[in-house]
Amino acid sequence: MAGHLMRIGHLGKEASPEARAAYREDHRRAELAGPHELPRGFTYVREHERGM
């Protein structure tokens, strides 16, 4: 499963500094266009195996 954004703004939560850093790192590594900052109201879930 690839890393992905998860909406959390409706829960009144904000992304952790670790999630922000992981997003910046993965976004740059993938050489994606656009800002390397998480959109407001979202967090980032790194690539992982389900159930782990």
C-alpha positions in Angstrom: 0.0 0.0 0.0 1.4 3.4 -1.0 1.6 6.4 1.4 -1.6 8.5 1.3 -3.4 11.5 2.7 -6.1 11.0 5.3 -8.6 13.7 6.1 -8.7 14.6 9.8 -9.8 18.3 9.9 -13.5 17.3 10.5 -12.3 15.6 13.7 -10.8 18.8 15.0 -7.3 17.3 14.7 -4.0 18.4 13.1 -1.2 16.4 11.6 1.8 15.6 13.9 5.2 17.1 13.2 6.3 13.6 12.3 3.6 13.2 9.7 4.4 16.6 8.2 8.1 15.6 7.9 7.3 12.2 6.4 5.1 13.9 3.8 7.8 16.4 2.8 10.4 13.7 2.6 8.3 11.3 0.5 6.9 14.1 -1.7 10.4 15.3 -2.5 11.8 11.8 -3.0 9.0 11.1 -5.6 9.8 14.4 -7.3 6.2 15.4 -7.3 5.2 18.9 -8.4 3.6 21.4 -6.1 4.2 22.3 -2.5 5.9 19.8 -0.2 3.6 20.8 2.7 0.6 18.8 3.9 -2.7 20.4 3.0 -4.6 21.8 5.9 -7.0 19.3 7.5 -5.0 16.2 6.4 -2.4 13.9 7.8 0.0 11.6 6.0 0.1 7.8 6.4 3.3 6.3 5.2 3.5 3.1 3.1 2.8 0.1 5.3 1.5 -3.4 5.2 -2.1 -3.7 6.4 -2.5 -5.2 9.8 0.9 -4.2 10.9 
